[in-house]
Amino acid sequence: MGAHEIRIRLGGVSRQRAYMITTRPDFPKPVADLSQGKIWLAGEVERWMGVHRRPADNACTDAVDACRAVW
């Protein structure tokens, strides 16, 4: 999975935001760094998203800051 696919899976975030997320210490490490960009294992990215995905907007009531911190 490349950066573009990750951006799509994250809901269409900007390239800058995708970079911020993919360089987090807890984000899976890329398996390859090709001339066209880094590649991650889709399963690892999906697992990471399952743990770190921001709740739907209506679920963010008292935890607005916590929601923003994830994305």
C-alpha positions as CSV (number, residue, x, y, z in Angstrom):
1,M,0.0,0.0,0.0
2,G,1.5,3.3,-1.0
3,A,0.9,6.8,0.4
4,H,-1.9,7.6,-2.0
5,E,-3.9,4.5,-0.9
6,I,-3.2,5.4,2.8
7,R,-4.6,8.9,2.1
8,I,-7.7,7.4,0.6
9,R,-8.2,4.9,3.5
10,L,-7.8,7.8,6.0
11,G,-10.7,9.6,4.4
12,G,-8.9,11.8,1.8
13,V,-6.5,13.5,4.1
14,S,-3.9,15.9,2.6
15,R,-0.4,14.7,1.6
16,Q,1.0,16.7,4.5
17,R,-1.3,15.0,7.0
18,A,-0.6,11.6,5.6
19,Y,3.1,12.3,6.0
20,M,2.6,13.3,9.6
21,I,0.6,10.1,10.3
22,T,3.0,7.7,8.5
23,T,6.0,9.2,10.3
24,R,4.5,8.7,13.7
25,P,6.6,6.3,15.9
26,D,3.6,4.0,16.3
27,F,2.8,3.8,12.6
28,P,4.0,0.6,10.9
29,K,7.4,0.8,9.3
30,P,7.5,0.7,5.5
31,V,8.6,-2.6,3.9
32,A,10.2,-0.8,1.0
33,D,11.4,2.7,0.0
34,L,11.1,2.8,-3.8
35,S,11.9,5.6,-6.2
36,Q,8.2,6.4,-6.3
37,G,7.7,6.3,-2.6
38,K,7.4,4.1,0.5
39,I,5.3,0.9,0.6
40,W,3.6,-0.5,3.7
41,L,1.9,-3.8,4.2
42,A,-1.8,-3.2,3.9
43,G,-2.7,-5.5,6.8
44,E,-0.4,-3.7,9.2
45,V,-1.8,-0.3,8.1
46,E,-5.4,-1.6,8.5
47,R,-4.6,-2.9,12.0
48,W,-3.1,0.4,12.9
49,M,-6.1,2.2,11.6
50,G,-8.4,-0.1,13.6
51,V,-6.7,1.0,16.8
52,H,-6.2,4.7,16.0
53,R,-9.1,5.6,13.8
54,R,-10.9,8.7,14.9
55,P,-14.5,8.1,16.0
56,A,-17.3,9.5,14.0
57,D,-18.0,13.2,14.6
58,N,-21.1,12.5,16.6
59,A,-19.1,10.3,18.9
60,C,-16.7,13.2,19.8
61,T,-18.5,15.1,22.5
62,D,-16.3,15.6,25.6
63,A,-13.3,14.1,23.9
64,V,-12.9,16.6,21.0
65,D,-9.2,17.3,21.8
66,A,-8.5,13.6,22.0
67,C,-10.2,13.1,18.6
68,R,-8.1,15.9,17.0
69,A,-4.9,14.4,18.5
70,V,-5.4,11.2,16.5
71,W,-5.9,12.8,13.1
